């Protein structure tokens, strides 16, 4: 038997969230939390069709005894969304209710949601160390180099792989804030501008939100699998060496341990040698089931179809599909990806045409995630664009951020593709997969707050200070712009009086004989040269002589 694992911070706080929100947290799409029961040994069996299947261990829910009135299971989407909330009042209320619930209900060690946020901040700070050191060194050199600050700043930001569009936005903001300003543009001013523009670049735009895009991973809504509903399908793709299989293992572990999900991973990479075995190893580490092909199954689509059948019959909440690593210029393998998506849509069909044939369900897969190595940076853009056009992506997963000095590429890739970053890998451990949040990511990249081990809470304080400084500078800029507009509207008055604009006359001046416009049509008081009437006659005489 494995030793009992202590409940994770996220699971504990999420259980407290169930107490806080009551029935509003209920969802038919996920199993109840079960983070407090010890994991059991799992027996490996052979499923029909040659698929490798591990006998799942159904852990008892912490509410297996009669649950308190109004308390239901907490859905995984709510858990993911919950920790994005920054309201201090909400966190305080949650902590109070969680403390009350911990008295005999959740046991000792219940933590509030802020601890998870702090863990995420620290993970970003550590993972972005190389990128941060390089960027801050270049920014310091730009400010103190003695050359053209804007040119040096442009070079530093381009070296950080932030992308041309983002760099131009930052430089434009710096120019507009420095124009006609008597204050010196300090290091904190520059960090304020950088922080604000980078967060803006990483947030989901209104246009993207209207298209249904979100930074949160999307899950199946409606009926649960036990009630005849459909499992969530996460379709993961990417080139070889990006960390795709590793990401699947980490994600499966999170869904199981933090969301109480029954997870099945589908080993559909039938091209790369050792790919199935690698995924099976990660499935064992995550303690989830793996559907593997038998010797006769060579087609990824056939393996996928078998895994979907097992997911429906076995009552799985989520299926994570591993695909073959490929380059975007490999037309055959790209066509295979499109075929696999059609298999999912047909197998999970919920309607039929007039002749009784199943119609493709366009709502699945729920996510089509592209895994990109952060070390590649913008070099992965061309392939990503082609995949997005031919397959249709819904989000990005950035991996190996801890080993790269190109953390700024997250901004460039997300902005250029118009896709939100949903998950990010910050280490090699099975727990080193984090929800992507622009604010702590940018703070970690710029060394704001506790990146160097400062006291808890200083990160948020410094971030708020820089955000307030940026608002102050923008307000001053807007005031200067208003002043210039007023000055332009002021009417220049002619010398000697006159109430009209320059060159125009008032009604009183029109009665004055001195203000009469001469017959020549020239301006008042300006003599006009008379036309030479004999000029044409002289030309005619010359033509006649010739």
PyMOL commands that set and color helices and strands:
alter all, ss='L'
color gray80, all
select helices_A, chain A and resi 9-25+48-50+76-82+88-106+113-127+129-144+149-159+164-178+187-202+206-210+225-227+244-259+275-286+300-314+331-347+377-390+401-403+409-417+438-446+450-452+458-489+507-510+513-515+535-545
alter helices_A, ss='H'
color red, helices_A
select strands_A, chain A and resi 44-46+52-54+232-237+263-267+289-291+318-322+367-373+395-399+421-425+433-435
alter strands_A, ss='S'
color yellow, strands_A
deselect
rebuild
show_as cartoon
